[in-house]
Amino acid sequence: MQLLARSMKDKAKAFGTLSAIYGKASGNERAVKEAALFGIAELGNAQAVSFIKNVAKTEQDQVLRKQAIYFLGSIGGEEAKAALLEILGKK
C-alpha cells in the first residue's frame, strides 16, 4: 500500500483508495489498517493530516491510535502540529 501511495501521482485519488481500504478493514485486520494508515501518512497532505487526526482521536484499537499520533509527528508542518495539540487538549 505504501507503493500505491508513492506511485499514484494524483494524491486525492491515492487518498480515496487508501482511506476506503482502511474503512473497509474489519477490527481483526490490524495489518491492513496499519498499511493503509502508513500509505496515507506517506501522502503528507492536508487530507492525510485530517484523516490521521481522526484515527488518533476515534480509533478503538489503541495500537492504531498510537501509530496515528506518531505519523502526525512524522508528517510535521503546522497542520500536523495543530492536530497534535488538539489531541493533547492544548488547542
Secondary structure, DSSP 8 states (H G I E B T S, - for coil): -HHHHHH-S-HHHHHHHHHHHHHHS-TT-HHHHHHHHHHHHHH-SHHHHHHHHHHHHH-S-HHHHHHHHHHHHHH-HHHHHHHHHHHTT--
